């Protein structure tokens, strides 16, 4: 299986290329979230939620404010990953 690629989130934000987002795999989301975290000053939960909101806003809307939303609490990341994977 090929290695997942890092998605250029900044390019997606600049261009609003929504069609491209539908072709992102769950593995690419995981890799991109980790890369975004390393390059930003956000906490891990914030980084992953923000990447999700760009790549899959449909899933992000279902998760925001739920008991698995990691934006304010990194301890919710395992539940977040499970919820995202289930909806992917």
C-alpha positions in Angstrom: 0.0 0.0 0.0 1.5 3.4 -0.9 2.3 5.9 1.8 -0.4 8.5 2.4 0.5 12.0 1.2 0.3 15.2 3.2 -2.5 17.4 1.8 -1.6 21.0 1.3 -4.2 22.6 3.7 -3.0 26.1 3.0 -3.6 25.6 -0.7 -7.1 24.3 0.0 -7.9 27.2 2.1 -6.6 29.7 -0.5 -8.3 28.1 -3.5 -11.5 26.7 -1.9 -11.0 23.6 -4.0 -13.8 21.5 -2.6 -13.7 18.9 -5.3 -10.2 17.9 -4.2 -11.3 17.3 -0.7 -13.6 14.4 -1.6 -10.6 12.4 -2.7 -8.6 12.6 0.5 -8.3 9.3 2.4 -8.6 8.8 6.1 -4.9 7.9 6.2 -4.0 11.2 4.4 -6.1 13.0 6.9 -4.1 11.5 9.8 -0.8 12.3 8.2 -1.9 15.8 7.3 -3.1 16.5 10.8 0.2 15.4 12.3 2.1 17.6 9.8 -0.2 20.6 10.5 0.4 20.1 14.3 4.1 20.1 13.8 4.1 23.3 11.7 1.5 25.3 13.8 1.2 26.6 17.3 -2.0 24.8 17.9 -2.6 21.9 20.3 -3.0 18.5 18.8 -6.8 18.4 19.2 -7.1 21.9 17.6 -4.9 20.9 14.7 -6.8 17.7 13.9 -10.2 19.4 14.2 -9.0 22.3 12.0 -7.7 20.0 9.4 -10.9 18.0 9.4 -13.0 21.1 9.0 -11.1 21.9 5.8 -10.9 18.4 4.3 -14.3 17.0 5.5 -16.5 19.9 6.7 -19.4 17.5 6.6 -17.9 15.4 9.3 -16.6 18.3 11.3 -20.1 19.7 11.5 -21.3 16.5 13.1 -18.5 16.4 15.6 -18.3 20.1 16.7 -19.5 20.3 20.3 -20.0 16.6 20.7 -18.5 14.5 23.4 -15.7 13.6 21.1 -14.7 17.1 19.9 -11.0 17.5 20.8 -10.7 21.2 20.0 -10.5 22.1 23.7 -9.5 18.7 25.2 -6.7 16.5 23.7 -8.0 13.7 26.0 -10.9 13.3 23.6 -8.7 12.4 20.6 -9.2 8.6 20.7 -13.0 9.1 20.6 -12.5 11.8 17.9 -10.5 9.5 15.7 -13.0 6.7 16.1 -15.9 9.0 15.3 -14.2 10.4 12.2 -13.1 6.9 11.0 -16.7 5.7 11.3 -18.1 8.6 9.3 -15.3 8.6 6.7 
